[in-house]
Amino acid sequence: MSVDPSWKGVCKVGGLSLLAGAFVLFLFFLGLLILQTSPTLTPEMVLDNPVPPVSLYALAAFGELLLMPGMLGLYFSLENVKKTHMLMATALWMVAIFSFLVSRSQIISLLPISGSYQATTSETMKAAYLVSAEHAIELSNVFAEMALMFLAVASIIIGLVMRKGVFSKGISYLVMIAGILTLLGTMGVLLEPLTILTVFGLVLSAIWQIVVGIKLYKLG
């Protein structure tokens, strides 16, 4: 099965976006190690030294924006297989990206607050800033978990559709496994905010984005 020639440009851009998005995800994990920042944020951590978490969350938001053209490339490469399924996957994928951006914006918005927190000498004001930061972090975690679940379900649907079409069955199974691991980890199988299953699922997601991104680029 081939791709409609009128959409080959979208596939090419989508392939490049998936490649770049996978690279950003690896940079995010590398940044956690270099900056020695925990993915589980606390109000004190963000307000005392906001640059590492804010930088990483801004990087994550950029990588997640790259998933948007990547999904469009996937849709137009697979719509001739299961159009309804791909519409569902695309809708879930876009909702996931929106949720990711809301999540990241909550942490990025704490950057100006941190300056006020460090400058004030009032214990009452410090406590108020800490409460505000705590609420922002909690909201960020909720939207991030929602985004991961939507993205995982979308990946599972995409993997099922990929069993036929321009992609190999091996890639389809990799996409489904990555989605399943991410979904199980996000649902709290190990009762941790960021579980080993989620991390492994995200690493597999980056790998399939590279493979699929190269394929989409070639199709374009």
SULHU-V428837 format. One record per backbone hydrogen bond with DSSP energy under -1.0 kcal/mol. CO is the residue of the C=O (numbers start at 1). NH is the residue of the N-H. If there is no record, write none. Layout:
co: (CO CO)
nh: (NH NH)
This chain:
co: (4 5 7 8 9 10 11 12 13 14 15 16 17 18 19 20 21 22 23 24 25 26 27 28 29 30 31 32 42 43 44 45 50 51 52 53 54 55 56 57 58 59 60 61 62 65 66 67 68 69 70 71 72 73 74 75 78 78 82 83 84 85 86 87 88 89 90 91 92 93 94 95 96 97 98 99 100 101 102 104 105 107 108 110 112 113 114 115 116 122 123 124 125 126 127 128 129 130 131 132 133 134 135 136 137 138 139 140 141 142 143 144 145 146 147 148 149 150 151 152 153 154 155 156 157 158 161 168 169 170 171 172 173 174 175 176 177 178 179 180 181 182 183 184 185 195 196 197 198 199 200 201 202 203 204 205 206 207 208 209 210 211 212 213 214 215 216)
nh: (7 8 11 12 13 14 15 16 17 18 19 20 21 22 23 24 25 26 27 28 29 30 31 32 33 34 35 37 46 47 48 49 54 55 56 57 58 59 60 61 62 63 64 65 66 68 70 71 72 73 74 75 76 77 78 79 81 82 86 87 88 89 90 91 92 93 94 95 96 97 98 99 100 101 102 103 104 105 106 108 109 110 111 114 116 117 118 119 120 126 127 128 129 130 131 132 133 134 135 136 137 138 139 140 141 142 143 144 145 146 147 148 149 150 151 152 153 154 155 156 157 158 159 160 161 162 164 172 173 174 175 176 177 178 179 180 181 182 183 184 185 186 187 189 188 199 200 201 202 203 204 205 206 207 208 209 210 211 212 213 214 215 216 217 218 219 220)
